[in-house]
Amino acid sequence: MPNIVVVGTQWGDEGKGKVVDILAPHVDVVVRYQGGNNAGHTVVVGKEKYVFHSIPSAILHPGRRCVIGCGVVVDPASLIEEMEALVRRGVVLDGNLFISKNAHMIMPYHRALDLAWEAKLGKRRIGTTGRGVGPAYADKAARVGIRMADLLDEPLFKEKLQANIREKNKLLREIYDAQTLTVEEILGPYLRYAGWLAPYITDTALLLARWIEAGQSVLFEGAQGTMLDIDHGTYPFITSSNTTAGGAATGTGVPPTKINGVLGVAKAYTTRVGSGPFPTELRGELADQIRARGNEYGATTGRPRRCGWFDAVVLRYAARINGLDTVALTKLDVLDQCETVKICVGYKYRGEVLSEFPEEERIWTEAEPVYEEMSGWLASTRGLRSYVDLPTKARQYLERLAELAGVELCLVSTGAVREDTIVLDGTPLTGWFPGVRYPIA
Ligand code: IMP
């Protein structure tokens, strides 16, 4: 049974939640491998809307095991809130949810530092989600982080907490002029969280190895997107983890040799939330129209997303960094009313046209996108479920994107609900999961 990574190819919010939701019935296990509750995956089932931050959305499919891998940073309070909301709606977590002992925790001082760092950056602020994700990963790398396993060992947890509070309070008070925290105000609630979470905290790398050995299929659910990767994204305007496919191995303990393929998810246009370079960004009426039609507001923070044209250079870059086998394209219907659609095919920088995504911040900021223009299809594609029903011009747009990026499309999403999906035949996706065809099981 194949083990497949689902990865965002842009700056996040590509619609990975919906794609994972479609694939979930065809796998046994879904595992998150990075990020924290900065992520927001929206899934619409009938009239019900679910927003996930830390738990894989596959939990909605009865019997699917969902894992929060060691590469994730967990805010226990936010996780418990998410768990309680799911339980209230009848979702069974016991026996279906597993949290890595090695996953690091987001602590209240991480949130305080996140806000303090941002305030200090002024014009160069990252525009983080304010969830404490960056500082939690910074502590992990600095070897002073507190892991889920530590939460179950009260004396060790207390010792680590005291050491951190001493250091963080100094930083908060003396460097950032921010409010300090006490050990007591954290210890009590965190020990209560320990009681709640203990049944779910386990050696998930071992479980995954056993399940894979037994022939079960694992889906790796990426959060954020390639361009927000700490090594391969638009640093420093990134999130603090490896969002790209390589992170799936380190963030779960599943060796790369057990991963069989990578599916990228791209939106038919581009969005970005937070600051940082975005070469194809639109401003004004057209951006507003796309934002309104695509409901482009952050699932976690509610912030309006910046909107722009599709960037084929970015998708080609994502194909290279992630080794994409195929791409699912979402939200085609959002462009239905555009008279013209544009695709970025390169960047003009100081008289030169660059065809590869550059590494330098100066180039991202100064470069002008080079566009190829196509006339829009000006017809509704919303809810279409068969490729041949798409207007010819919409098909031409899709085919050109795929050609420019050098990737093959396997799925086109034409609306928010599960069923508004076109699955293309004869692609890596149908090879991995032959049953993944409309009507979706
Ligand atoms: P952080 O992950 O909260 O540290 O934020 C760092 C950057 O990543 C900011 O630009 C955020 O807007 C962006 N970001 C974090 N999570 C997401 C997400 O799930 N979707 C889109 N952007 C995100």
Boltz pocket constraint, residues with backbone or C-beta under 6 A from the ligand:
constraints:
  - pocket:
      binder: B
      contacts: [[A, 11], [A, 12], [A, 13], [A, 38], [A, 39], [A, 40], [A, 126], [A, 127], [A, 128], [A, 129], [A, 130], [A, 131], [A, 132], [A, 133], [A, 134], [A, 223], [A, 224], [A, 228], [A, 237], [A, 238], [A, 239], [A, 240], [A, 273], [A, 274], [A, 275]]
      max_distance: 6.0
